Amino acid sequence: MTLNRLVLWRHGETDYNATGRWQGHLDSALTETGWNQARFAVPVLTGFAPELVVASDLRRATNTATVFTDAVGIPLRIDERLRETNLGKWQGLTSEEVEVEWPGSIDQWRADPTVAPPDGESRIEVADRAAEVVAEVDREFSGTVMLCAHGGLITALTGRLLDLPVESWSLFGGIGNCHWTVFTRRPGGDGRWRLSSYNAGTTR
């Protein structure tokens, strides 16, 4: 089997998003706004008719995914390989605090996917583990699967799925809370993915 479509859905707003702090592997909680963002997205995402949702084990993604799966009645899997980038010593800090301690490091990290924060992981490593999940569901399903994950992971995985040069990955903008990115198979049977939409979302 091979998938026809893959939907990557970012979690709703968290307390760390609202206060401008870097999350990474920290298990932050959805705000009330985040819960509502997930609820508002359900009617639109239902139109993709996913057969399965696979979510990161961090509760901001798991809770977002559960809003959808409970409403629609489809299976949910949890997979820690869909976690956000491990940001190491930057986790829990604001950008200003990171800049004071590691001047210029954020810009370098954003520009080069091979760079990792102190004690963290690079976006190359994030894409590697996320691509394993995609490969597994690709062998199992032939319709649509949705992954509920994190902004950094989604941008890294986008570069990987499109087979773009690593130096081009930094050209992608960020993913808004509860926004999604959609891939479909290219016609012709070569199995390659094409980007159908990026950072799409509801207006509410």
TIVOVEX-486108 format. One record per residue (C-alpha): residue number from 1; x, y, z. Coordinates in pm, 1 decimal, padded with zeros to 6 digits, always signed. Each point is the difference from the previous one (the first is absolute). Example, Ala and Ser with C-alpha at 12.3 -4.5 7.8 and 13.67 -1.06 7.14 Angstrom:
NODE / 1 / +01230.0 / -00450.0 / +00780.0;
NODE / 2 / +00137.0 / +00344.0 / -00066.0;
// end
This chain:
NODE / 1 / +00000.0 / +00000.0 / +00000.0;
NODE / 2 / +00093.9 / +00363.6 / -00039.2;
NODE / 3 / -00174.3 / +00306.8 / +00133.7;
NODE / 4 / -00178.4 / +00240.6 / -00230.9;
NODE / 5 / +00015.4 / +00286.7 / +00248.0;
NODE / 6 / +00179.6 / +00100.1 / +00318.3;
NODE / 7 / -00121.5 / +00279.0 / +00229.5;
NODE / 8 / +00237.6 / +00151.6 / +00257.8;
NODE / 9 / -00192.8 / +00185.4 / +00272.1;
NODE / 10 / +00164.2 / +00216.1 / +00263.1;
NODE / 11 / -00136.4 / +00002.1 / +00354.9;
NODE / 12 / -00203.0 / +00288.6 / +00142.9;
NODE / 13 / +00135.8 / +00289.4 / +00201.8;
NODE / 14 / +00175.5 / -00088.1 / +00325.3;
NODE / 15 / +00086.8 / +00192.9 / +00312.1;
NODE / 16 / +00359.6 / +00017.0 / -00127.0;
NODE / 17 / -00111.6 / +00131.2 / -00339.6;
NODE / 18 / -00203.3 / +00267.1 / +00174.6;
NODE / 19 / +00297.7 / +00113.8 / +00210.4;
NODE / 20 / +00261.8 / -00026.2 / -00274.8;
NODE / 21 / +00204.9 / -00283.3 / +00145.3;
NODE / 22 / +00177.8 / -00276.4 / -00188.9;
NODE / 23 / -00161.5 / -00338.4 / +00064.4;
NODE / 24 / +00184.4 / -00280.2 / -00174.8;
NODE / 25 / -00055.7 / -00316.6 / +00201.3;
NODE / 26 / -00155.7 / +00183.9 / +00295.9;
NODE / 27 / -00353.8 / -00127.2 / +00049.4;
NODE / 28 / -00193.4 / +00327.1 / -00012.5;
NODE / 29 / -00379.0 / +00020.8 / +00019.2;
NODE / 30 / -00257.8 / +00135.1 / -00242.2;
NODE / 31 / -00158.9 / +00331.5 / +00090.8;
NODE / 32 / -00375.5 / +00046.2 / -00034.5;
NODE / 33 / +00077.1 / +00171.9 / -00329.0;
NODE / 34 / +00191.5 / -00310.2 / -00106.1;
NODE / 35 / -00289.5 / -00229.5 / +00081.5;
NODE / 36 / -00235.7 / +00224.3 / -00198.3;
NODE / 37 / +00239.9 / +00011.6 / -00295.5;
NODE / 38 / -00012.1 / -00379.3 / -00013.9;
NODE / 39 / -00379.8 / -00001.3 / +00015.0;
NODE / 40 / -00029.8 / +00258.4 / -00277.3;
NODE / 41 / +00234.5 / -00201.0 / -00223.1;
NODE / 42 / -00197.8 / -00324.8 / +00023.8;
NODE / 43 / -00264.2 / +00076.0 / -00268.4;
NODE / 44 / +00265.7 / +00096.9 / -00255.4;
NODE / 45 / +00235.2 / -00288.7 / +00076.0;
NODE / 46 / -00289.6 / -00244.4 / -00016.8;
NODE / 47 / -00014.4 / +00077.9 / -00370.9;
NODE / 48 / +00336.1 / -00173.1 / -00046.6;
NODE / 49 / -00159.8 / -00324.5 / +00128.0;
NODE / 50 / +00308.9 / -00136.2 / +00178.2;
NODE / 51 / -00002.3 / -00370.5 / +00083.4;
NODE / 52 / +00234.7 / +00046.6 / +00294.8;
NODE / 53 / +00153.8 / +00273.8 / +00212.2;
NODE / 54 / +00349.9 / -00047.0 / +00139.9;
NODE / 55 / +00095.3 / +00250.4 / +00271.6;
NODE / 56 / +00310.7 / +00095.5 / +00189.9;
NODE / 57 / -00001.4 / -00126.0 / +00357.2;
NODE / 58 / +00037.9 / +00354.6 / +00133.2;
NODE / 59 / -00338.3 / +00091.2 / +00139.9;
NODE / 60 / -00044.2 / +00319.0 / -00202.5;
NODE / 61 / -00006.4 / -00215.1 / -00314.2;
NODE / 62 / -00179.6 / -00297.6 / +00152.1;
NODE / 63 / -00277.1 / +00221.1 / +00139.7;
NODE / 64 / -00038.4 / +00185.5 / -00329.2;
NODE / 65 / -00024.2 / -00328.9 / -00188.0;
NODE / 66 / -00252.3 / -00140.1 / +00246.4;
NODE / 67 / -00236.6 / +00289.8 / -00068.0;
NODE / 68 / -00010.1 / -00115.6 / -00361.8;
NODE / 69 / -00007.8 / -00376.1 / +00049.9;
NODE / 70 / -00271.2 / +00020.3 / +00266.0;
NODE / 71 / -00215.3 / +00213.9 / -00227.4;
NODE / 72 / +00050.6 / -00210.8 / -00311.4;
NODE / 73 / +00039.9 / -00346.2 / +00150.6;
NODE / 74 / +00322.7 / -00118.1 / -00161.9;
NODE / 75 / +00302.8 / -00169.2 / +00157.4;
NODE / 76 / +00277.5 / +00192.6 / +00174.1;
NODE / 77 / +00357.5 / -00122.2 / +00037.3;
NODE / 78 / +00263.2 / +00160.0 / +00219.0;
NODE / 79 / +00360.9 / +00007.9 / -00119.2;
NODE / 80 / +00285.1 / +00174.5 / +00180.8;
NODE / 81 / +00190.3 / +00031.8 / -00328.3;
NODE / 82 / -00237.1 / +00286.1 / -00084.2;
NODE / 83 / +00123.2 / +00208.9 / +00293.0;
NODE / 84 / +00117.7 / +00353.9 / -00058.4;
NODE / 85 / +00370.5 / +00069.7 / -00039.7;
NODE / 86 / +00193.9 / -00056.2 / +00318.7;
NODE / 87 / +00119.9 / +00353.9 / +00066.5;
NODE / 88 / +00232.2 / -00099.9 / +00280.9;
NODE / 89 / +00106.0 / +00288.6 / +00220.8;
NODE / 90 / -00226.7 / +00243.3 / -00183.9;
NODE / 91 / -00315.9 / -00169.9 / +00123.5;
NODE / 92 / -00208.7 / +00216.4 / +00228.7;
NODE / 93 / +00182.1 / +00318.6 / -00095.2;
NODE / 94 / -00113.3 / +00298.6 / -00205.0;
NODE / 95 / +00184.2 / +00098.3 / -00316.0;
NODE / 96 / +00142.8 / +00297.7 / +00186.4;
NODE / 97 / +00138.2 / -00225.1 / +00273.0;
NODE / 98 / +00154.8 / -00234.0 / -00255.8;
NODE / 99 / +00158.9 / +00293.5 / -00181.9;
NODE / 100 / +00159.3 / +00127.7 / +00319.9;
NODE / 101 / +00155.7 / -00337.3 / +00081.6;
NODE / 102 / +00081.2 / -00112.1 / -00357.0;
NODE / 103 / +00028.4 / +00312.6 / -00219.1;
NODE / 104 / -00078.0 / -00064.5 / -00364.9;
NODE / 105 / -00080.7 / -00367.6 / +00054.2;
NODE / 106 / -00370.0 / +00024.4 / -00085.2;
NODE / 107 / +00071.1 / +00154.7 / -00340.8;
NODE / 108 / +00262.6 / -00265.7 / -00069.8;
NODE / 109 / -00237.1 / -00278.2 / +00102.8;
NODE / 110 / -00281.6 / +00136.2 / -00214.9;
NODE / 111 / +00225.8 / +00031.4 / -00303.5;
NODE / 112 / +00165.7 / -00342.1 / +00020.7;
NODE / 113 / -00205.3 / -00317.5 / +00065.9;
NODE / 114 / +00317.7 / -00187.2 / +00090.8;
NODE / 115 / +00054.0 / +00221.8 / +00304.8;
NODE / 116 / -00136.7 / -00111.2 / +00338.7;
NODE / 117 / -00058.9 / +00207.3 / +00314.1;
NODE / 118 / +00226.2 / -00084.0 / +00295.2;
NODE / 119 / -00089.4 / -00353.9 / +00115.6;
NODE / 120 / -00278.2 / -00010.1 / -00262.6;
NODE / 121 / -00052.4 / -00148.1 / -00345.1;
NODE / 122 / +00018.6 / +00134.7 / -00353.3;
NODE / 123 / -00292.5 / +00027.8 / -00238.3;
NODE / 124 / +00167.4 / -00268.0 / -00212.4;
NODE / 125 / -00039.2 / -00239.7 / +00291.5;
NODE / 126 / -00361.2 / +00108.0 / +00049.8;
NODE / 127 / -00077.9 / -00060.4 / -00367.3;
NODE / 128 / +00165.1 / -00343.2 / +00015.8;
NODE / 129 / -00219.9 / -00125.5 / +00283.2;
NODE / 130 / -00318.2 / +00156.3 / -00139.0;
NODE / 131 / +00065.6 / -00152.5 / -00342.7;
NODE / 132 / +00006.3 / -00344.5 / +00162.9;
NODE / 133 / -00359.3 / +00053.3 / +00112.6;
NODE / 134 / -00104.9 / +00110.7 / -00348.4;
NODE / 135 / +00164.5 / -00304.8 / -00157.2;
NODE / 136 / -00186.4 / -00232.1 / +00236.3;
NODE / 137 / -00347.7 / +00143.4 / -00059.4;
NODE / 138 / +00079.3 / +00019.1 / -00370.9;
NODE / 139 / +00038.2 / -00377.1 / -00005.4;
NODE / 140 / -00320.0 / -00052.6 / +00196.7;
NODE / 141 / -00254.3 / +00241.5 / -00150.3;
NODE / 142 / -00106.5 / +00107.3 / -00347.3;
NODE / 143 / -00218.9 / +00301.6 / +00072.6;
NODE / 144 / +00075.6 / +00288.0 / +00236.8;
NODE / 145 / +00185.2 / +00002.1 / +00331.9;
NODE / 146 / +00036.6 / +00304.1 / +00224.8;
NODE / 147 / +00296.1 / +00061.2 / +00228.7;
NODE / 148 / -00062.4 / +00234.8 / +00293.8;
NODE / 149 / +00334.6 / +00141.1 / +00099.8;
NODE / 150 / +00203.0 / +00318.6 / +00040.0;
NODE / 151 / +00107.6 / +00297.5 / -00207.7;
NODE / 152 / +00370.0 / -00074.0 / -00010.2;
NODE / 153 / -00057.4 / -00363.0 / -00087.7;
NODE / 154 / -00246.5 / +00088.5 / -00275.3;
NODE / 155 / +00237.4 / +00242.7 / -00172.1;
NODE / 156 / +00288.0 / -00249.0 / +00021.2;
NODE / 157 / -00214.2 / -00285.0 / -00128.2;
NODE / 158 / -00124.5 / +00219.6 / -00285.1;
NODE / 159 / +00354.7 / +00049.0 / -00122.4;
NODE / 160 / +00068.4 / -00371.6 / +00026.2;
NODE / 161 / -00317.3 / -00115.2 / -00176.7;
NODE / 162 / +00060.7 / +00239.2 / -00289.4;
NODE / 163 / +00362.8 / -00117.8 / -00031.8;
NODE / 164 / +00119.4 / +00359.5 / +00021.0;
NODE / 165 / +00364.9 / +00085.7 / +00060.4;
NODE / 166 / +00058.9 / +00045.7 / +00370.8;
NODE / 167 / +00117.0 / +00356.7 / -00052.5;
NODE / 168 / -00347.2 / +00084.4 / -00136.1;
NODE / 169 / -00195.4 / -00117.5 / +00305.2;
NODE / 170 / +00040.0 / +00332.7 / +00176.6;
NODE / 171 / -00205.0 / +00167.8 / -00275.6;
NODE / 172 / -00320.8 / -00144.0 / +00143.8;
NODE / 173 / -00194.2 / +00228.0 / +00230.4;
NODE / 174 / -00134.2 / -00117.2 / +00333.4;
NODE / 175 / -00324.4 / -00188.9 / +00054.9;
NODE / 176 / -00277.4 / +00173.0 / +00192.8;
NODE / 177 / -00169.4 / -00169.3 / +00293.6;
NODE / 178 / -00255.9 / -00252.0 / -00126.1;
NODE / 179 / +00097.3 / +00066.3 / -00363.4;
NODE / 180 / +00074.5 / -00282.0 / -00238.2;
NODE / 181 / +00210.6 / -00097.0 / -00299.9;
NODE / 182 / -00120.6 / -00245.8 / -00264.5;
NODE / 183 / +00195.2 / -00229.8 / -00229.0;
NODE / 184 / -00140.0 / -00200.8 / -00291.5;
NODE / 185 / +00165.8 / -00250.1 / -00229.2;
NODE / 186 / +00132.9 / +00127.3 / -00328.7;
NODE / 187 / -00178.0 / -00140.3 / -00304.1;
NODE / 188 / +00191.0 / -00253.6 / -00200.2;
NODE / 189 / +00062.6 / -00262.7 / +00263.5;
NODE / 190 / +00352.6 / +00098.6 / +00102.2;
NODE / 191 / -00109.7 / +00010.5 / +00364.9;
NODE / 192 / +00132.5 / +00349.3 / +00065.4;
NODE / 193 / -00186.0 / +00251.8 / +00210.5;
NODE / 194 / -00113.4 / +00344.0 / -00108.3;
NODE / 195 / -00101.2 / +00285.4 / +00227.9;
NODE / 196 / -00370.0 / +00078.7 / -00039.3;
NODE / 197 / -00032.8 / +00256.9 / +00279.9;
NODE / 198 / +00225.1 / +00144.2 / +00267.3;
NODE / 199 / -00097.7 / +00161.0 / +00329.6;
NODE / 200 / -00371.0 / -00003.4 / -00082.9;
NODE / 201 / -00254.9 / +00060.4 / +00273.0;
NODE / 202 / -00338.9 / +00127.4 / +00101.0;
NODE / 203 / -00082.0 / +00368.9 / +00031.6;
NODE / 204 / -00127.0 / -00038.3 / +00358.7;
// end
